[in-house]
Amino acid sequence: MAITRIDLDDDVLDEAMRLMGAATKDEAVNTALREYVQRARRVAAATRLLERGQRGDFDAAEGARDTAKREHRRP
């Protein structure tokens, strides 16, 4: 792990530590960075799914599901 000297807003850091239950400043900063990266990855994944949906990539699957539901309902 790298050691980096940065200036942080003490009030914001204290609030973040309190909200996340972090015992140390290191824990608070590392948790915040991990959560940011995870959130950015989720947004990117959602964007890719939206783009696929707009291209119609899921239309065939929807049609197959609808057909299977209709056939399942037949006596």
Gaussian input, Z-matrix of N, CA and C with variables (Angstrom, degrees):
# hf/3-21g

backbone

0 1
 N
 C     1     B1
 C     2     B2     1     A1
 N     3     B3     2     A2     1     D1
 C     4     B4     3     A3     2     D2
 C     5     B5     4     A4     3     D3
 N     6     B6     5     A5     4     D4
 C     7     B7     6     A6     5     D5
 C     8     B8     7     A7     6     D6
 N     9     B9     8     A8     7     D7
 C    10    B10     9     A9     8     D8
 C    11    B11    10    A10     9     D9
 N    12    B12    11    A11    10    D10
 C    13    B13    12    A12    11    D11
 C    14    B14    13    A13    12    D12
 N    15    B15    14    A14    13    D13
 C    16    B16    15    A15    14    D14
 C    17    B17    16    A16    15    D15
 N    18    B18    17    A17    16    D16
 C    19    B19    18    A18    17    D17
 C    20    B20    19    A19    18    D18
 N    21    B21    20    A20    19    D19
 C    22    B22    21    A21    20    D20
 C    23    B23    22    A22    21    D21
 N    24    B24    23    A23    22    D22
 C    25    B25    24    A24    23    D23
 C    26    B26    25    A25    24    D24
 N    27    B27    26    A26    25    D25
 C    28    B28    27    A27    26    D26
 C    29    B29    28    A28    27    D27
 N    30    B30    29    A29    28    D28
 C    31    B31    30    A30    29    D29
 C    32    B32    31    A31    30    D30
 N    33    B33    32    A32    31    D31
 C    34    B34    33    A33    32    D32
 C    35    B35    34    A34    33    D33
 N    36    B36    35    A35    34    D34
 C    37    B37    36    A36    35    D35
 C    38    B38    37    A37    36    D36
 N    39    B39    38    A38    37    D37
 C    40    B40    39    A39    38    D38
 C    41    B41    40    A40    39    D39
 N    42    B42    41    A41    40    D40
 C    43    B43    42    A42    41    D41
 C    44    B44    43    A43    42    D42
 N    45    B45    44    A44    43    D43
 C    46    B46    45    A45    44    D44
 C    47    B47    46    A46    45    D45
 N    48    B48    47    A47    46    D46
 C    49    B49    48    A48    47    D47
 C    50    B50    49    A49    48    D48
 N    51    B51    50    A50    49    D49
 C    52    B52    51    A51    50    D50
 C    53    B53    52    A52    51    D51
 N    54    B54    53    A53    52    D52
 C    55    B55    54    A54    53    D53
 C    56    B56    55    A55    54    D54
 N    57    B57    56    A56    55    D55
 C    58    B58    57    A57    56    D56
 C    59    B59    58    A58    57    D57
 N    60    B60    59    A59    58    D58
 C    61    B61    60    A60    59    D59
 C    62    B62    61    A61    60    D60
 N    63    B63    62    A62    61    D61
 C    64    B64    63    A63    62    D62
 C    65    B65    64    A64    63    D63
 N    66    B66    65    A65    64    D64
 C    67    B67    66    A66    65    D65
 C    68    B68    67    A67    66    D66
 N    69    B69    68    A68    67    D67
 C    70    B70    69    A69    68    D68
 C    71    B71    70    A70    69    D69
 N    72    B72    71    A71    70    D70
 C    73    B73    72    A72    71    D71
 C    74    B74    73    A73    72    D72
 N    75    B75    74    A74    73    D73
 C    76    B76    75    A75    74    D74
 C    77    B77    76    A76    75    D75
 N    78    B78    77    A77    76    D76
 C    79    B79    78    A78    77    D77
 C    80    B80    79    A79    78    D78
 N    81    B81    80    A80    79    D79
 C    82    B82    81    A81    80    D80
 C    83    B83    82    A82    81    D81
 N    84    B84    83    A83    82    D82
 C    85    B85    84    A84    83    D83
 C    86    B86    85    A85    84    D84
 N    87    B87    86    A86    85    D85
 C    88    B88    87    A87    86    D86
 C    89    B89    88    A88    87    D87
 N    90    B90    89    A89    88    D88
 C    91    B91    90    A90    89    D89
 C    92    B92    91    A91    90    D90
 N    93    B93    92    A92    91    D91
 C    94    B94    93    A93    92    D92
 C    95    B95    94    A94    93    D93
 N    96    B96    95    A95    94    D94
 C    97    B97    96    A96    95    D95
 C    98    B98    97    A97    96    D96
 N    99    B99    98    A98    97    D97
 C   100   B100    99    A99    98    D98
 C   101   B101   100   A100    99    D99
 N   102   B102   101   A101   100   D100
 C   103   B103   102   A102   101   D101
 C   104   B104   103   A103   102   D102
 N   105   B105   104   A104   103   D103
 C   106   B106   105   A105   104   D104
 C   107   B107   106   A106   105   D105
 N   108   B108   107   A107   106   D106
 C   109   B109   108   A108   107   D107
 C   110   B110   109   A109   108   D108
 N   111   B111   110   A110   109   D109
 C   112   B112   111   A111   110   D110
 C   113   B113   112   A112   111   D111
 N   114   B114   113   A113   112   D112
 C   115   B115   114   A114   113   D113
 C   116   B116   115   A115   114   D114
 N   117   B117   116   A116   115   D115
 C   118   B118   117   A117   116   D116
 C   119   B119   118   A118   117   D117
 N   120   B120   119   A119   118   D118
 C   121   B121   120   A120   119   D119
 C   122   B122   121   A121   120   D120
 N   123   B123   122   A122   121   D121
 C   124   B124   123   A123   122   D122
 C   125   B125   124   A124   123   D123
 N   126   B126   125   A125   124   D124
 C   127   B127   126   A126   125   D125
 C   128   B128   127   A127   126   D126
 N   129   B129   128   A128   127   D127
 C   130   B130   129   A129   128   D128
 C   131   B131   130   A130   129   D129
 N   132   B132   131   A131   130   D130
 C   133   B133   132   A132   131   D131
 C   134   B134   133   A133   132   D132
 N   135   B135   134   A134   133   D133
 C   136   B136   135   A135   134   D134
 C   137   B137   136   A136   135   D135
 N   138   B138   137   A137   136   D136
 C   139   B139   138   A138   137   D137
 C   140   B140   139   A139   138   D138
 N   141   B141   140   A140   139   D139
 C   142   B142   141   A141   140   D140
 C   143   B143   142   A142   141   D141
 N   144   B144   143   A143   142   D142
 C   145   B145   144   A144   143   D143
 C   146   B146   145   A145   144   D144
 N   147   B147   146   A146   145   D145
 C   148   B148   147   A147   146   D146
 C   149   B149   148   A148   147   D147
 N   150   B150   149   A149   148   D148
 C   151   B151   150   A150   149   D149
 C   152   B152   151   A151   150   D150
 N   153   B153   152   A152   151   D151
 C   154   B154   153   A153   152   D152
 C   155   B155   154   A154   153   D153
 N   156   B156   155   A155   154   D154
 C   157   B157   156   A156   155   D155
 C   158   B158   157   A157   156   D156
 N   159   B159   158   A158   157   D157
 C   160   B160   159   A159   158   D158
 C   161   B161   160   A160   159   D159
 N   162   B162   161   A161   160   D160
 C   163   B163   162   A162   161   D161
 C   164   B164   163   A163   162   D162
 N   165   B165   164   A164   163   D163
 C   166   B166   165   A165   164   D164
 C   167   B167   166   A166   165   D165
 N   168   B168   167   A167   166   D166
 C   169   B169   168   A168   167   D167
 C   170   B170   169   A169   168   D168
 N   171   B171   170   A170   169   D169
 C   172   B172   171   A171   170   D170
 C   173   B173   172   A172   171   D171
 N   174   B174   173   A173   172   D172
 C   175   B175   174   A174   173   D173
 C   176   B176   175   A175   174   D174
 N   177   B177   176   A176   175   D175
 C   178   B178   177   A177   176   D176
 C   179   B179   178   A178   177   D177
 N   180   B180   179   A179   178   D178
 C   181   B181   180   A180   179   D179
 C   182   B182   181   A181   180   D180
 N   183   B183   182   A182   181   D181
 C   184   B184   183   A183   182   D182
 C   185   B185   184   A184   183   D183
 N   186   B186   185   A185   184   D184
 C   187   B187   186   A186   185   D185
 C   188   B188   187   A187   186   D186
 N   189   B189   188   A188   187   D187
 C   190   B190   189   A189   188   D188
 C   191   B191   190   A190   189   D189
 N   192   B192   191   A191   190   D190
 C   193   B193   192   A192   191   D191
 C   194   B194   193   A193   192   D192
 N   195   B195   194   A194   193   D193
 C   196   B196   195   A195   194   D194
 C   197   B197   196   A196   195   D195
 N   198   B198   197   A197   196   D196
 C   199   B199   198   A198   197   D197
 C   200   B200   199   A199   198   D198
 N   201   B201   200   A200   199   D199
 C   202   B202   201   A201   200   D200
 C   203   B203   202   A202   201   D201
 N   204   B204   203   A203   202   D202
 C   205   B205   204   A204   203   D203
 C   206   B206   205   A205   204   D204
 N   207   B207   206   A206   205   D205
 C   208   B208   207   A207   206   D206
 C   209   B209   208   A208   207   D207
 N   210   B210   209   A209   208   D208
 C   211   B211   210   A210   209   D209
 C   212   B212   211   A211   210   D210
 N   213   B213   212   A212   211   D211
 C   214   B214   213   A213   212   D212
 C   215   B215   214   A214   213   D213
 N   216   B216   215   A215   214   D214
 C   217   B217   216   A216   215   D215
 C   218   B218   217   A217   216   D216
 N   219   B219   218   A218   217   D217
 C   220   B220   219   A219   218   D218
 C   221   B221   220   A220   219   D219
 N   222   B222   221   A221   220   D220
 C   223   B223   222   A222   221   D221
 C   224   B224   223   A223   222   D222

   B1=1.4423
   B2=1.5274
   B3=1.3032
   B4=1.4559
   B5=1.5259
   B6=1.3085
   B7=1.4548
   B8=1.5171
   B9=1.3325
   B10=1.4530
   B11=1.5210
   B12=1.2945
   B13=1.4613
   B14=1.5303
   B15=1.3454
   B16=1.4629
   B17=1.5235
   B18=1.3098
   B19=1.4620
   B20=1.5274
   B21=1.3315
   B22=1.4568
   B23=1.5179
   B24=1.3044
   B25=1.4593
   B26=1.5296
   B27=1.3260
   B28=1.4659
   B29=1.5174
   B30=1.3420
   B31=1.4655
   B32=1.5241
   B33=1.3220
   B34=1.4680
   B35=1.5254
   B36=1.3187
   B37=1.4614
   B38=1.5211
   B39=1.3341
   B40=1.4684
   B41=1.5343
   B42=1.3256
   B43=1.4708
   B44=1.5267
   B45=1.3215
   B46=1.4708
   B47=1.5223
   B48=1.3175
   B49=1.4670
   B50=1.5205
   B51=1.3198
   B52=1.4614
   B53=1.5263
   B54=1.3437
   B55=1.4595
   B56=1.5236
   B57=1.3321
   B58=1.4680
   B59=1.5228
   B60=1.3141
   B61=1.4594
   B62=1.5151
   B63=1.3215
   B64=1.4659
   B65=1.5234
   B66=1.3190
   B67=1.4578
   B68=1.5281
   B69=1.3301
   B70=1.4604
   B71=1.5269
   B72=1.3297
   B73=1.4616
   B74=1.5214
   B75=1.3270
   B76=1.4753
   B77=1.5171
   B78=1.3276
   B79=1.4676
   B80=1.5271
   B81=1.3156
   B82=1.4610
   B83=1.5234
   B84=1.3163
   B85=1.4676
   B86=1.5198
   B87=1.3213
   B88=1.4639
   B89=1.5207
   B90=1.3268
   B91=1.4638
   B92=1.5163
   B93=1.3268
   B94=1.4668
   B95=1.5258
   B96=1.3168
   B97=1.4639
   B98=1.5278
   B99=1.3302
   B100=1.4765
   B101=1.5287
   B102=1.3323
   B103=1.4632
   B104=1.5247
   B105=1.3172
   B106=1.4607
   B107=1.5295
   B108=1.3215
   B109=1.4692
   B110=1.5268
   B111=1.3232
   B112=1.4675
   B113=1.5194
   B114=1.3275
   B115=1.4666
   B116=1.5273
   B117=1.3295
   B118=1.4671
   B119=1.5319
   B120=1.3219
   B121=1.4755
   B122=1.5204
   B123=1.3428
   B124=1.4771
   B125=1.5214
   B126=1.3119
   B127=1.4632
   B128=1.5237
   B129=1.3297
   B130=1.4704
   B131=1.5257
   B132=1.3323
   B133=1.4705
   B134=1.5261
   B135=1.3268
   B136=1.4666
   B137=1.5228
   B138=1.3120
   B139=1.4629
   B140=1.5241
   B141=1.3311
   B142=1.4755
   B143=1.5266
   B144=1.3350
   B145=1.4687
   B146=1.5200
   B147=1.3182
   B148=1.4616
   B149=1.5233
   B150=1.3149
   B151=1.4646
   B152=1.5300
   B153=1.3391
   B154=1.4671
   B155=1.5248
   B156=1.3230
   B157=1.4606
   B158=1.5166
   B159=1.3260
   B160=1.4640
   B161=1.5305
   B162=1.3288
   B163=1.4683
   B164=1.5257
   B165=1.3303
   B166=1.4596
   B167=1.5160
   B168=1.3242
   B169=1.4661
   B170=1.5227
   B171=1.3252
   B172=1.4574
   B173=1.5298
   B174=1.3266
   B175=1.4623
   B176=1.5279
   B177=1.3218
   B178=1.4663
   B179=1.5300
   B180=1.3118
   B181=1.4629
   B182=1.5236
   B183=1.3199
   B184=1.4659
   B185=1.5274
   B186=1.3167
   B187=1.4638
   B188=1.5128
   B189=1.3214
   B190=1.4647
   B191=1.5288
   B192=1.3175
   B193=1.4688
   B194=1.5228
   B195=1.3139
   B196=1.4697
   B197=1.5225
   B198=1.3179
   B199=1.4660
   B200=1.5161
   B201=1.3147
   B202=1.4632
   B203=1.5335
   B204=1.3105
   B205=1.4708
   B206=1.5206
   B207=1.3490
   B208=1.4706
   B209=1.5285
   B210=1.3143
   B211=1.4644
   B212=1.5216
   B213=1.3073
   B214=1.4496
   B215=1.5266
   B216=1.3220
   B217=1.4705
   B218=1.5217
   B219=1.3192
   B220=1.4764
   B221=1.5237
   B222=1.3309
   B223=1.4842
   B224=1.5002
   A1=107.94
   A2=116.03
   A3=121.64
   A4=110.82
   A5=115.53
   A6=121.22
   A7=106.75
   A8=115.88
   A9=121.99
   A10=108.85
   A11=116.16
   A12=120.33
   A13=107.85
   A14=115.49
   A15=120.29
   A16=108.88
   A17=115.31
   A18=120.97
   A19=108.14
   A20=115.48
   A21=120.95
   A22=109.65
   A23=116.34
   A24=122.32
   A25=106.81
   A26=117.10
   A27=120.99
   A28=112.97
   A29=117.33
   A30=119.74
   A31=111.30
   A32=116.23
   A33=120.47
   A34=109.98
   A35=117.04
   A36=120.48
   A37=110.74
   A38=117.14
   A39=120.03
   A40=111.10
   A41=115.92
   A42=120.20
   A43=110.88
   A44=117.10
   A45=121.09
   A46=110.72
   A47=116.37
   A48=119.71
   A49=110.73
   A50=116.28
   A51=120.25
   A52=111.05
   A53=116.51
   A54=120.70
   A55=113.06
   A56=116.28
   A57=118.47
   A58=113.27
   A59=116.16
   A60=119.50
   A61=112.88
   A62=116.81
   A63=121.03
   A64=109.75
   A65=116.03
   A66=121.26
   A67=111.87
   A68=116.40
   A69=119.54
   A70=110.22
   A71=114.55
   A72=119.81
   A73=110.46
   A74=116.08
   A75=119.80
   A76=110.98
   A77=115.97
   A78=120.40
   A79=110.57
   A80=116.88
   A81=120.79
   A82=111.35
   A83=116.76
   A84=120.58
   A85=110.84
   A86=117.65
   A87=120.04
   A88=112.02
   A89=117.92
   A90=121.05
   A91=110.45
   A92=116.60
   A93=120.28
   A94=110.98
   A95=117.64
   A96=120.86
   A97=111.10
   A98=116.91
   A99=120.34
   A100=110.65
   A101=116.51
   A102=120.27
   A103=111.42
   A104=117.02
   A105=120.20
   A106=110.83
   A107=116.25
   A108=120.43
   A109=110.14
   A110=117.51
   A111=120.75
   A112=111.35
   A113=117.04
   A114=121.12
   A115=110.54
   A116=117.31
   A117=120.54
   A118=110.62
   A119=117.09
   A120=120.35
   A121=111.19
   A122=117.10
   A123=119.97
   A124=111.06
   A125=116.87
   A126=120.33
   A127=110.06
   A128=117.28
   A129=120.83
   A130=110.78
   A131=117.12
   A132=120.49
   A133=110.86
   A134=116.78
   A135=120.11
   A136=110.95
   A137=116.77
   A138=121.00
   A139=110.43
   A140=116.31
   A141=119.44
   A142=110.92
   A143=117.58
   A144=120.19
   A145=111.16
   A146=117.03
   A147=120.95
   A148=110.48
   A149=116.74
   A150=120.64
   A151=111.22
   A152=116.52
   A153=119.73
   A154=110.37
   A155=116.52
   A156=120.17
   A157=111.60
   A158=116.64
   A159=120.46
   A160=111.40
   A161=117.32
   A162=120.68
   A163=111.64
   A164=117.17
   A165=120.10
   A166=113.32
   A167=117.36
   A168=120.68
   A169=113.41
   A170=118.43
   A171=120.89
   A172=113.15
   A173=117.07
   A174=120.46
   A175=112.13
   A176=117.60
   A177=120.94
   A178=110.52
   A179=117.33
   A180=120.72
   A181=110.31
   A182=117.09
   A183=120.39
   A184=110.33
   A185=116.81
   A186=120.67
   A187=112.02
   A188=116.97
   A189=121.08
   A190=110.80
   A191=117.03
   A192=120.97
   A193=110.26
   A194=116.83
   A195=120.40
   A196=111.00
   A197=117.37
   A198=121.28
   A199=110.70
   A200=117.18
   A201=120.98
   A202=111.10
   A203=117.76
   A204=120.76
   A205=111.46
   A206=116.67
   A207=120.05
   A208=110.68
   A209=116.71
   A210=119.55
   A211=111.58
   A212=117.17
   A213=121.35
   A214=112.40
   A215=116.78
   A216=121.88
   A217=111.80
   A218=118.14
   A219=120.44
   A220=110.05
   A221=116.44
   A222=119.63
   A223=112.74
   D1=138.86
   D2=-179.00
   D3=-82.24
   D4=147.31
   D5=172.70
   D6=-101.75
   D7=121.95
   D8=-176.38
   D9=-130.29
   D10=132.30
   D11=177.54
   D12=-94.72
   D13=121.56
   D14=177.59
   D15=-136.65
   D16=153.56
   D17=174.86
   D18=-92.03
   D19=129.14
   D20=-178.81
   D21=-122.83
   D22=149.40
   D23=174.20
   D24=-72.44
   D25=112.02
   D26=-175.67
   D27=-60.31
   D28=-39.06
   D29=-179.57
   D30=-65.05
   D31=-42.88
   D32=179.64
   D33=-67.64
   D34=-41.22
   D35=179.07
   D36=-63.30
   D37=-44.06
   D38=177.78
   D39=-60.44
   D40=-42.99
   D41=178.98
   D42=-63.48
   D43=-43.57
   D44=178.51
   D45=-62.02
   D46=-43.91
   D47=179.45
   D48=-61.39
   D49=-42.04
   D50=179.55
   D51=-64.44
   D52=-46.27
   D53=-177.20
   D54=-65.28
   D55=-38.01
   D56=-177.58
   D57=-94.89
   D58=-4.90
   D59=179.51
   D60=72.87
   D61=26.60
   D62=-179.01
   D63=-76.31
   D64=139.33
   D65=-179.81
   D66=-87.54
   D67=-23.86
   D68=-177.52
   D69=-133.43
   D70=161.77
   D71=176.45
   D72=-64.12
   D73=-40.90
   D74=177.93
   D75=-57.22
   D76=-45.92
   D77=-179.60
   D78=-61.53
   D79=-42.64
   D80=-179.10
   D81=-63.44
   D82=-47.41
   D83=-178.61
   D84=-65.93
   D85=-45.86
   D86=-179.75
   D87=-64.94
   D88=-39.14
   D89=176.75
   D90=-63.57
   D91=-45.07
   D92=179.92
   D93=-61.42
   D94=-41.77
   D95=179.23
   D96=-65.29
   D97=-44.15
   D98=178.75
   D99=-61.07
   D100=-45.38
   D101=-179.29
   D102=-64.51
   D103=-37.31
   D104=177.67
   D105=-63.29
   D106=-45.85
   D107=179.93
   D108=-62.59
   D109=-44.03
   D110=178.65
   D111=-61.06
   D112=-43.76
   D113=179.42
   D114=-63.79
   D115=-42.82
   D116=179.45
   D117=-63.26
   D118=-38.41
   D119=177.71
   D120=-66.37
   D121=-39.50
   D122=178.08
   D123=-64.61
   D124=-41.44
   D125=178.57
   D126=-63.03
   D127=-43.37
   D128=178.79
   D129=-62.62
   D130=-41.72
   D131=179.09
   D132=-65.22
   D133=-41.59
   D134=178.43
   D135=-64.28
   D136=-38.06
   D137=178.12
   D138=-64.06
   D139=-42.37
   D140=178.32
   D141=-63.53
   D142=-40.75
   D143=177.54
   D144=-63.96
   D145=-42.00
   D146=177.96
   D147=-60.16
   D148=-45.51
   D149=179.78
   D150=-61.97
   D151=-40.54
   D152=177.99
   D153=-64.53
   D154=-41.21
   D155=178.36
   D156=-63.40
   D157=-41.23
   D158=179.23
   D159=-66.44
   D160=-29.02
   D161=177.04
   D162=-78.82
   D163=-13.57
   D164=179.98
   D165=91.39
   D166=15.06
   D167=-177.77
   D168=-61.13
   D169=-22.03
   D170=-176.19
   D171=-103.70
   D172=0.18
   D173=-176.77
   D174=-61.10
   D175=-42.09
   D176=-179.21
   D177=-64.51
   D178=-39.35
   D179=179.43
   D180=-66.11
   D181=-38.89
   D182=178.85
   D183=-64.75
   D184=-42.06
   D185=177.99
   D186=-63.08
   D187=-41.78
   D188=178.71
   D189=-64.59
   D190=-39.68
   D191=178.95
   D192=-65.18
   D193=-43.83
   D194=179.54
   D195=-62.81
   D196=-41.62
   D197=177.90
   D198=-63.14
   D199=-44.17
   D200=179.90
   D201=-63.43
   D202=-38.58
   D203=177.62
   D204=-64.96
   D205=-41.70
   D206=178.84
   D207=-64.15
   D208=-42.69
   D209=-179.17
   D210=-68.51
   D211=-33.16
   D212=178.96
   D213=-67.74
   D214=-29.32
   D215=-177.98
   D216=-79.91
   D217=-19.13
   D218=-178.99
   D219=-65.89
   D220=138.49
   D221=179.22
   D222=-72.40

